[in-house]
Structure formats: C-alpha cells, structure tokens
Amino acid sequence: MNAQKFNYLLRKIKYDKNAAEPIYDECSLELQAHIQRRFGELINSEDVVQEIFLKLIEIETPQNIKYPTAWLFKIADNYVVDRLREKFPTEELDELIEEFDIDKTILDLEVKRALLKLDKLSQQIIYLHYWEGYSLKELATEFNLSYGSIRTKVSRAYDELKKYM
C-alpha cells in the first residue's frame, strides 16, 4: 500500500472504523509472515495481527508515515516483545543466556555463519537484543556493563555482521 493511501485511511479510522479494512486486507498476510519469521512458534501470528489492528483503531494518528509496512512491522515487533516479556520475565534472562547455542537457535545458515565470527559476548547480546527483544538497558544490567558499553558493542556487532552477510 502506498504511503499516501495508508495515511489517508489511518486518519479516516478515527471517524470510520471500517477504514481499517483495506489496510487489513492488504497488509495482514505480510504482517503474519513477518511475525512468524521473527518469532516462530513462540506466539500465534494471526492473533497478534488482529490485536494490532484493534490497537490501530484506537491509536493517535502520527503526522505522516513514510513507510507504512515498516511502521506496522515495528508495532508488531513491539507488541510481541511486550507479550513475550510477560511470558518470559527478566529473571529468565540468565537461563536464556546459558541456553544460547547458535546451532540450535539460529536457523538461517548465512546469519549463523556471520554470528559465529563474533565473540561469544557479542553473540549473546545480539541474540538477546534482536531475537528476544531485551532492551540495551536490561542487557547492561544483566551483563554488569554500562549502557554505553552495551550500545557500542551492539553497534559494532551489527557492523561486523553487515560485512559478513
């Protein structure tokens, strides 16, 4: 869906709830596929998409969204991460760190090869931040490092991953 049409429908939702239908019809399958790819079997993608569109009806409309699909994906990611945090409290972070094994966790061969070129700490931080949705602040606390150190580590790890992929 182009940005102009999306923004028009998004503004119209405030007054006409049926305006969400064209957005749902055009974006729901792509959104489900994104959730499934990103979070796998941890969560039911159909239910999440329905919840997101219910929230979309209630949301305060931003000024202008340039990339509607990316915006919806980000809303979906944030929603799922919130649900997963409820399911897996911060106390379980230690267990996730201990259980992390690239061969068992990461299925994409190219991503796996790139991650294996990083040091163990960077692998864990990238995994917990990107796949498990932990914030940099939470990771700093867990790894007993400053927020700035974690942020730098994540930035450098992403740069390294880009080189290898």
Backbone as a chain_set.jsonl record, in Angstrom:
{"seq": "MNAQKFNYLLRKIKYDKNAAEPIYDECSLELQAHIQRRFGELINSEDVVQEIFLKLIEIETPQNIKYPTAWLFKIADNYVVDRLREKFPTEELDELIEEFDIDKTILDLEVKRALLKLDKLSQQIIYLHYWEGYSLKELATEFNLSYGSIRTKVSRAYDELKKYM", "coords": {"N": [[0.86, -1.175, 0.0], [0.572, 2.186, -0.836], [2.121, 5.056, 0.686], [0.625, 7.443, 0.815], [-2.097, 6.687, 0.487], [-2.306, 4.96, 2.676], [-1.862, 6.71, 4.872], [-4.061, 8.392, 4.549], [-6.203, 6.581, 5.015], [-5.57, 5.858, 7.616], [-5.954, 8.237, 9.039], [-8.654, 8.473, 8.597], [-9.744, 6.394, 10.037], [-10.236, 7.253, 12.605], [-12.748, 8.386, 12.504], [-14.275, 6.622, 11.038], [-14.508, 3.396, 11.55], [-14.459, 1.306, 9.76], [-12.589, 1.953, 7.903], [-10.23, 0.734, 8.416], [-10.313, -1.736, 7.278], [-9.415, -1.933, 4.461], [-6.665, -1.592, 4.876], [-6.101, -3.757, 6.537], [-6.828, -5.88, 4.822], [-4.89, -5.64, 2.83], [-2.437, -5.729, 4.162], [-2.348, -7.696, 6.171], [-1.577, -10.448, 5.721], [1.123, -10.234, 5.011], [2.099, -9.108, 7.339], [1.541, -11.163, 9.165], [3.287, -13.119, 8.165], [5.735, -11.858, 8.634], [5.767, -11.75, 11.465], [5.737, -14.475, 12.026], [8.176, -15.296, 10.874], [9.964, -13.838, 12.446], [9.386, -14.474, 15.148], [8.601, -17.087, 15.26], [7.29, -20.076, 16.581], [6.68, -19.095, 19.049], [4.535, -17.462, 19.426], [1.137, -16.859, 18.408], [0.631, -15.85, 15.235], [-1.634, -14.954, 13.8], [-3.467, -14.152, 15.782], [-1.999, -12.074, 16.91], [-1.863, -10.218, 14.804], [-4.566, -9.505, 14.571], [-4.951, -8.314, 17.087], [-3.195, -6.166, 16.825], [-4.435, -4.667, 14.814], [-6.774, -3.995, 16.116], [-5.709, -2.315, 18.037], [-4.723, -0.395, 16.329], [-6.976, 0.945, 15.523], [-7.533, 2.431, 17.775], [-5.347, 4.042, 18.09], [-3.47, 7.103, 18.365], [-3.162, 9.156, 15.638], [-0.177, 9.423, 13.866], [1.793, 12.126, 12.417], [2.717, 11.844, 9.584], [3.275, 8.944, 7.881], [5.963, 7.552, 6.369], [6.816, 5.026, 5.542], [4.72, 2.683, 5.52], [4.503, -0.193, 5.808], [6.87, -0.898, 7.184], [6.405, 0.557, 9.493], [4.128, -0.736, 10.524], [5.285, -3.263, 10.94], [7.099, -2.635, 12.962], [5.371, -1.887, 15.023], [4.157, -4.364, 15.401], [6.389, -5.919, 16.192], [7.08, -4.641, 18.624], [4.733, -5.098, 20.079], [4.68, -7.922, 20.225], [7.086, -8.416, 21.574], [6.49, -7.225, 24.037], [4.455, -8.994, 24.881], [5.944, -11.35, 25.044], [7.738, -10.683, 27.025], [6.065, -10.648, 29.184], [5.506, -13.315, 29.293], [8.056, -14.478, 29.534], [9.684, -13.538, 32.081], [12.141, -11.104, 33.269], [13.814, -12.431, 35.023], [14.287, -14.833, 33.843], [16.2, -14.344, 32.011], [18.848, -15.007, 32.578], [18.767, -17.783, 32.23], [18.199, -17.934, 29.489], [20.547, -16.873, 28.475], [22.41, -18.792, 29.284], [21.443, -21.018, 27.902], [21.773, -20.327, 25.282], [22.706, -21.224, 22.096], [24.152, -21.09, 19.094], [23.921, -22.966, 16.984], [21.571, -24.368, 17.597], [19.668, -22.379, 17.903], [19.642, -20.35, 15.853], [18.427, -20.515, 12.649], [18.866, -19.739, 9.989], [21.373, -20.174, 7.714], [23.277, -18.355, 6.667], [23.126, -16.204, 8.464], [23.867, -17.539, 10.766], [26.538, -18.266, 10.181], [27.694, -15.713, 10.031], [27.244, -14.767, 12.65], [28.851, -16.539, 14.087], [31.353, -15.529, 13.682], [31.62, -13.514, 15.44], [32.609, -12.511, 18.796], [31.865, -14.45, 21.774], [30.391, -13.02, 23.766], [29.343, -10.875, 22.278], [27.75, -12.31, 20.497], [25.797, -13.352, 22.249], [24.656, -10.963, 23.215], [23.647, -9.748, 20.86], [21.821, -11.735, 20.076], [20.018, -11.762, 22.293], [19.126, -9.122, 22.25], [18.121, -8.676, 19.589], [16.608, -11.028, 18.794], [15.269, -11.903, 21.126], [14.308, -9.563, 22.166], [15.181, -7.957, 24.285], [15.924, -4.932, 25.997], [18.586, -2.51, 25.615], [19.265, -1.396, 28.023], [18.367, -3.319, 29.877], [20.089, -5.395, 29.17], [22.558, -4.268, 29.797], [22.387, -4.143, 32.569], [22.166, -6.888, 33.164], [24.589, -7.977, 32.157], [26.373, -6.606, 33.622], [27.565, -4.244, 32.689], [28.144, -0.919, 31.426], [25.521, 1.126, 30.054], [26.351, 2.526, 27.776], [28.536, 0.96, 26.95], [27.286, -1.426, 26.204], [25.652, -0.475, 24.15], [27.604, 0.374, 22.31], [28.843, -2.081, 21.816], [26.742, -3.507, 20.587], [26.343, -1.93, 18.31], [28.839, -2.161, 17.004], [28.879, -4.919, 16.611], [26.704, -5.266, 14.857], [27.731, -3.865, 12.666], [29.886, -5.549, 12.033], [28.456, -7.872, 11.376], [27.138, -7.025, 9.074], [29.273, -6.878, 7.299], [29.846, -9.55, 6.861], [27.618, -10.595, 5.712]], "CA": [[0.0, 0.0, 0.0], [1.405, 3.381, -0.876], [2.09, 5.85, 1.916], [-0.448, 8.444, 0.769], [-3.362, 5.995, 0.746], [-2.235, 4.455, 4.042], [-2.054, 7.841, 5.789], [-5.454, 8.828, 4.413], [-7.05, 5.612, 5.724], [-5.249, 5.924, 9.042], [-6.663, 9.403, 9.593], [-10.089, 8.227, 8.462], [-10.132, 5.401, 11.054], [-10.721, 7.98, 13.774], [-14.173, 8.681, 12.319], [-14.926, 5.492, 10.387], [-13.749, 2.193, 11.922], [-14.358, 0.433, 8.596], [-11.449, 2.376, 7.097], [-9.115, -0.169, 8.71], [-10.448, -2.957, 6.474], [-8.487, -2.017, 3.324], [-5.299, -1.769, 5.39], [-6.039, -5.148, 6.993], [-6.86, -6.764, 3.65], [-3.654, -5.552, 2.064], [-1.214, -5.9, 4.959], [-2.412, -8.706, 7.232], [-0.793, -11.652, 5.417], [2.536, -9.864, 5.082], [2.371, -8.909, 8.755], [1.584, -12.502, 9.771], [4.529, -13.765, 7.728], [6.827, -11.195, 9.36], [5.73, -12.208, 12.863], [6.108, -15.889, 12.024], [9.625, -15.364, 10.623], [10.728, -13.226, 13.538], [9.146, -15.05, 16.472], [8.339, -18.515, 15.135], [6.18, -20.711, 17.293], [6.51, -18.505, 20.375], [3.299, -16.695, 19.521], [0.217, -17.079, 17.293], [0.719, -14.641, 14.408], [-2.979, -14.477, 13.438], [-3.996, -13.425, 16.932], [-1.238, -10.831, 17.067], [-2.289, -9.283, 13.754], [-5.886, -8.995, 14.953], [-4.745, -7.393, 18.21], [-2.545, -4.955, 16.315], [-5.411, -3.855, 14.101], [-7.666, -3.416, 17.118], [-4.979, -1.182, 18.614], [-4.6, 0.609, 15.28], [-8.217, 1.725, 15.542], [-7.502, 3.31, 18.936], [-4.082, 4.786, 18.154], [-3.41, 8.502, 17.944], [-2.555, 9.162, 14.316], [1.047, 10.207, 13.69], [1.721, 13.139, 11.365], [2.787, 11.273, 8.256], [4.096, 7.743, 7.908], [6.579, 7.397, 5.053], [6.955, 3.609, 5.213], [3.645, 2.036, 6.284], [4.779, -1.584, 6.148], [7.888, -0.896, 8.238], [5.751, 1.071, 10.698], [3.304, -1.832, 11.051], [6.195, -4.296, 11.432], [7.652, -2.175, 14.237], [4.283, -2.018, 16.005], [4.021, -5.8, 15.661], [7.549, -6.351, 16.976], [6.943, -4.122, 19.983], [3.613, -5.791, 20.715], [5.087, -9.298, 20.519], [8.114, -8.361, 22.622], [5.776, -6.992, 25.298], [3.784, -10.239, 25.265], [6.971, -12.322, 25.424], [8.287, -10.275, 28.328], [5.112, -11.12, 30.195], [5.634, -14.772, 29.324], [9.399, -14.784, 29.997], [10.148, -12.403, 32.884], [13.566, -10.784, 33.232], [14.559, -13.42, 35.8], [14.645, -15.945, 32.971], [17.257, -13.914, 31.106], [20.027, -15.825, 32.869], [18.58, -19.087, 31.595], [18.336, -17.75, 28.04], [21.967, -16.675, 28.195], [23.082, -20.079, 29.447], [20.959, -21.96, 26.899], [22.016, -19.836, 23.935], [23.596, -22.008, 21.259], [23.862, -20.645, 17.734], [23.498, -24.085, 16.135], [20.194, -24.754, 17.905], [18.782, -21.226, 17.944], [19.574, -19.62, 14.59], [18.2, -21.469, 11.576], [19.385, -19.223, 8.728], [22.784, -20.538, 7.632], [24.086, -17.154, 6.448], [23.153, -15.478, 9.736], [24.637, -18.362, 11.697], [27.963, -18.116, 9.845], [28.117, -14.361, 10.401], [27.279, -14.687, 14.119], [29.974, -17.316, 14.6], [32.572, -14.733, 13.556], [31.649, -12.573, 16.569], [32.982, -13.114, 20.075], [30.733, -15.074, 22.472], [29.581, -11.997, 24.422], [28.604, -10.166, 21.225], [26.716, -13.242, 20.016], [24.727, -13.382, 23.235], [23.998, -9.652, 23.272], [22.866, -9.594, 19.621], [20.694, -12.666, 20.146], [19.044, -11.314, 23.286], [18.559, -7.83, 21.838], [17.36, -8.755, 18.336], [15.624, -12.113, 18.73], [14.46, -11.998, 22.334], [13.683, -8.268, 22.388], [15.602, -7.267, 25.502], [16.436, -3.579, 25.766], [20.006, -2.336, 25.923], [19.353, -1.124, 29.461], [18.254, -4.616, 30.556], [21.318, -6.148, 28.902], [23.634, -3.636, 30.573], [22.216, -4.598, 33.948], [22.431, -8.321, 33.236], [25.994, -8.267, 31.895], [27.176, -5.772, 34.524], [28.295, -3.278, 31.881], [27.419, 0.336, 31.299], [24.62, 1.223, 28.904], [27.173, 2.951, 26.637], [29.333, -0.184, 26.5], [26.387, -2.352, 25.507], [25.243, 0.183, 22.909], [28.756, 0.308, 21.414], [29.03, -3.483, 21.453], [25.693, -3.847, 19.635], [26.622, -1.202, 17.071], [30.0, -2.785, 16.353], [28.489, -6.266, 16.184], [25.886, -5.101, 13.643], [28.643, -3.5, 11.582], [30.591, -6.771, 11.66], [27.516, -8.787, 10.703], [26.91, -6.498, 7.719], [30.437, -7.232, 6.469], [29.843, -10.979, 6.576], [26.375, -11.036, 5.067]], "C": [[0.901, 1.231, 0.0], [1.138, 4.244, 0.365], [0.93, 6.845, 1.946], [-1.802, 7.809, 1.107], [-3.423, 5.506, 2.198], [-2.516, 5.575, 5.046], [-3.484, 8.36, 5.739], [-6.385, 7.895, 5.199], [-6.81, 5.659, 7.231], [-5.941, 7.107, 9.72], [-8.176, 9.175, 9.6], [-10.606, 7.255, 9.534], [-10.732, 6.07, 12.285], [-12.238, 8.19, 13.715], [-14.957, 7.511, 11.742], [-14.08, 4.245, 10.629], [-13.572, 1.237, 10.745], [-13.189, 0.807, 7.686], [-10.233, 1.486, 7.337], [-9.155, -1.419, 7.83], [-9.512, -3.009, 5.267], [-7.032, -2.213, 3.76], [-5.126, -3.226, 5.819], [-5.955, -6.097, 5.802], [-5.517, -6.79, 2.924], [-2.421, -5.947, 2.872], [-1.207, -7.095, 5.903], [-1.557, -9.944, 6.948], [0.706, -11.383, 5.505], [2.966, -9.684, 6.54], [2.447, -10.251, 9.493], [2.887, -13.217, 9.419], [5.733, -13.171, 8.465], [6.9, -11.701, 10.803], [6.19, -13.658, 12.953], [7.612, -16.055, 11.817], [10.413, -14.909, 11.837], [10.583, -13.974, 14.855], [8.755, -16.523, 16.45], [7.121, -18.976, 15.9], [5.924, -20.119, 18.682], [5.143, -17.849, 20.546], [2.456, -16.941, 18.277], [0.13, -15.796, 16.458], [-0.65, -14.094, 14.017], [-3.593, -13.658, 14.568], [-3.302, -12.081, 17.107], [-1.686, -9.8, 16.04], [-3.653, -8.695, 14.096], [-5.774, -7.998, 16.098], [-4.13, -6.073, 17.744], [-3.561, -4.068, 15.604], [-6.475, -3.294, 15.041], [-7.006, -2.205, 17.775], [-4.845, -0.046, 17.604], [-5.823, 1.517, 15.237], [-8.19, 2.765, 16.663], [-6.308, 4.261, 18.957], [-4.253, 6.244, 17.74], [-2.629, 8.533, 16.643], [-1.298, 10.023, 14.276], [0.891, 11.188, 12.519], [1.66, 12.514, 9.978], [3.745, 10.088, 8.283], [4.634, 7.515, 6.499], [6.619, 5.944, 4.594], [5.94, 2.801, 6.02], [3.942, 0.602, 6.706], [5.804, -1.667, 7.278], [7.283, -0.432, 9.56], [4.896, -0.02, 11.343], [4.173, -2.949, 11.617], [6.75, -3.905, 12.796], [6.598, -2.257, 15.347], [4.122, -3.485, 16.389], [5.163, -6.302, 16.531], [7.428, -5.904, 18.428], [5.84, -4.842, 20.744], [4.031, -7.204, 21.135], [6.133, -9.323, 21.627], [7.467, -8.117, 23.984], [5.105, -8.267, 25.785], [4.797, -11.271, 25.742], [7.613, -11.965, 26.757], [7.358, -10.676, 29.461], [5.27, -12.62, 30.384], [6.98, -15.207, 29.903], [9.933, -13.593, 30.787], [11.671, -12.253, 32.851], [14.399, -11.797, 34.012], [15.01, -14.586, 34.927], [15.74, -15.577, 31.988], [18.522, -14.727, 31.327], [19.943, -17.173, 32.174], [18.734, -18.99, 30.082], [19.794, -17.586, 27.645], [22.698, -18.011, 28.257], [22.696, -21.057, 28.347], [21.318, -21.556, 25.479], [23.071, -20.673, 23.231], [23.23, -21.684, 19.821], [23.322, -21.784, 16.881], [22.051, -24.487, 16.373], [19.212, -23.599, 17.716], [18.577, -20.571, 16.586], [19.487, -20.617, 13.444], [18.8, -21.027, 10.246], [20.897, -19.425, 8.697], [23.69, -19.322, 7.478], [24.224, -16.348, 7.74], [24.009, -16.235, 10.743], [26.14, -18.205, 11.447], [28.485, -16.745, 10.275], [28.226, -14.233, 11.918], [28.469, -15.434, 14.707], [31.297, -16.56, 14.508], [32.691, -13.69, 14.662], [32.13, -13.293, 17.819], [31.711, -13.571, 20.806], [29.808, -14.031, 23.125], [28.743, -11.237, 23.4], [27.484, -11.038, 20.671], [25.512, -13.237, 20.962], [23.944, -12.076, 23.251], [23.122, -9.444, 22.038], [21.644, -10.494, 19.663], [19.617, -12.148, 21.1], [18.377, -10.0, 22.884], [17.647, -7.994, 20.623], [16.261, -9.815, 18.384], [14.726, -12.188, 19.961], [13.841, -10.663, 22.739], [14.076, -7.552, 23.671], [16.19, -5.906, 25.152], [17.92, -3.522, 26.123], [20.206, -2.089, 27.413], [19.284, -2.431, 30.261], [19.532, -5.43, 30.381], [22.493, -5.574, 29.691], [23.576, -4.105, 32.026], [22.626, -6.062, 34.084], [23.91, -8.65, 33.078], [26.939, -7.419, 32.743], [28.096, -4.827, 33.757], [27.496, -1.991, 31.825], [26.538, 0.296, 30.051], [25.411, 1.581, 27.646], [28.005, 1.815, 26.07], [28.483, -1.16, 25.7], [25.982, -1.757, 24.158], [26.365, 0.118, 21.874], [28.969, -1.115, 20.917], [28.003, -3.908, 20.403], [25.972, -3.186, 18.281], [27.777, -1.842, 16.306], [29.669, -4.191, 15.849], [27.64, -6.198, 14.919], [26.757, -4.739, 12.451], [29.409, -4.731, 11.093], [29.679, -7.726, 10.9], [27.248, -8.327, 9.271], [28.047, -6.862, 6.774], [30.346, -8.685, 5.999], [28.601, -11.453, 5.827], [26.167, -10.351, 3.727]], "O": [[1.875, 1.299, 0.75], [0.082, 4.164, 0.992], [0.324, 7.059, 2.996], [-2.557, 8.341, 1.921], [-4.454, 5.622, 2.861], [-3.317, 5.402, 5.965], [-4.054, 8.724, 6.768], [-7.244, 8.354, 5.951], [-7.743, 5.516, 8.021], [-6.45, 6.986, 10.834], [-8.881, 9.631, 10.501], [-11.782, 7.299, 9.892], [-11.626, 5.521, 12.928], [-12.919, 8.174, 14.74], [-16.17, 7.419, 11.935], [-13.048, 4.06, 9.983], [-12.633, 0.442, 10.733], [-12.841, 0.042, 6.786], [-9.3, 1.49, 6.534], [-8.135, -2.087, 7.658], [-8.864, -4.034, 5.056], [-6.265, -2.912, 3.098], [-4.117, -3.854, 5.498], [-5.121, -7.002, 5.774], [-5.069, -7.84, 2.464], [-1.453, -6.453, 2.304], [-0.143, -7.472, 6.393], [-0.879, -10.438, 7.848], [1.464, -12.209, 6.015], [4.073, -10.067, 6.919], [3.315, -10.449, 10.344], [3.512, -13.843, 10.275], [6.64, -13.899, 8.87], [7.977, -12.039, 11.294], [6.946, -14.021, 13.854], [8.251, -16.855, 12.5], [11.412, -15.526, 12.208], [11.553, -14.098, 15.603], [8.595, -17.139, 17.503], [6.064, -18.347, 15.867], [5.048, -20.591, 19.406], [4.651, -17.698, 21.665], [2.999, -17.204, 17.204], [-0.385, -14.779, 16.925], [-0.811, -12.879, 13.912], [-4.17, -12.596, 14.332], [-3.942, -11.075, 17.415], [-1.867, -8.629, 16.377], [-3.865, -7.495, 13.921], [-6.428, -6.955, 16.083], [-4.505, -5.0, 18.216], [-3.548, -2.849, 15.776], [-7.019, -2.221, 14.782], [-7.661, -1.195, 18.035], [-4.854, 1.127, 17.977], [-5.715, 2.71, 14.951], [-8.756, 3.849, 16.522], [-6.272, 5.189, 19.764], [-5.07, 6.571, 16.879], [-1.532, 7.979, 16.569], [-1.339, 11.207, 14.61], [-0.047, 11.075, 11.73], [0.655, 12.647, 9.278], [4.904, 10.233, 8.671], [3.869, 7.311, 5.555], [6.475, 5.659, 3.406], [6.268, 2.289, 7.091], [3.661, 0.221, 7.843], [5.618, -2.429, 8.227], [7.61, -0.966, 10.62], [4.933, -0.207, 12.559], [3.845, -3.523, 12.655], [6.86, -4.747, 13.687], [6.904, -2.651, 16.472], [3.969, -3.809, 17.566], [4.936, -7.028, 17.499], [7.647, -6.692, 19.349], [5.999, -5.158, 21.923], [3.769, -7.627, 22.261], [6.068, -10.166, 22.522], [7.855, -8.737, 24.975], [5.176, -8.591, 26.97], [4.556, -11.982, 26.717], [7.987, -12.849, 27.528], [7.805, -11.003, 30.56], [5.179, -13.129, 31.501], [7.054, -16.174, 30.662], [10.577, -12.718, 30.208], [12.388, -13.171, 32.452], [15.571, -12.002, 33.697], [15.999, -15.251, 35.235], [16.168, -16.424, 31.204], [19.197, -15.096, 30.366], [20.923, -17.649, 31.6], [19.333, -19.868, 29.462], [20.227, -18.094, 26.611], [23.508, -18.324, 27.384], [23.531, -21.844, 27.901], [21.182, -22.363, 24.559], [24.194, -20.81, 23.716], [22.117, -21.974, 19.38], [22.365, -21.592, 16.131], [21.369, -24.907, 15.437], [18.044, -23.827, 17.4], [17.443, -20.269, 16.212], [20.365, -21.464, 13.284], [19.206, -21.873, 9.45], [21.616, -18.909, 9.553], [24.756, -19.263, 8.091], [25.309, -15.869, 8.067], [24.784, -15.632, 11.485], [26.917, -18.032, 12.386], [29.585, -16.634, 10.817], [29.189, -13.656, 12.422], [29.033, -15.008, 15.715], [32.261, -16.917, 15.187], [33.734, -13.054, 14.809], [32.071, -14.519, 17.905], [30.612, -13.122, 20.483], [28.585, -14.149, 23.043], [27.561, -10.983, 23.632], [26.386, -10.547, 20.407], [24.364, -13.131, 20.53], [22.714, -12.083, 23.294], [21.976, -9.01, 22.16], [20.545, -10.06, 19.321], [18.439, -12.102, 20.746], [17.193, -9.795, 23.151], [16.519, -7.502, 20.628], [15.111, -9.531, 18.051], [13.543, -12.505, 19.844], [12.937, -10.635, 23.574], [13.378, -6.634, 24.104], [16.869, -5.753, 24.136], [18.434, -4.379, 26.841], [21.201, -2.524, 27.993], [20.048, -2.625, 31.207], [20.002, -6.074, 31.319], [23.329, -6.324, 30.195], [24.602, -4.423, 32.628], [23.349, -6.428, 35.011], [24.432, -9.511, 33.788], [28.158, -7.504, 32.598], [29.255, -4.634, 34.124], [26.307, -1.976, 32.142], [26.786, -0.472, 29.121], [25.176, 1.015, 26.579], [28.169, 1.707, 24.855], [28.902, -1.658, 24.655], [25.972, -2.456, 23.145], [26.116, -0.158, 20.7], [29.243, -1.331, 19.736], [28.349, -4.591, 19.439], [25.846, -3.823, 17.235], [27.691, -2.039, 15.094], [30.131, -4.598, 14.783], [27.839, -6.993, 14.001], [26.548, -5.246, 11.349], [29.565, -4.933, 9.889], [30.083, -8.318, 9.899], [27.143, -9.15, 8.361], [27.82, -7.125, 5.593], [30.725, -9.005, 4.872], [28.549, -12.592, 5.364], [25.17, -10.607, 3.051]]}, "num_chains": 1, "name": "protein.A"}
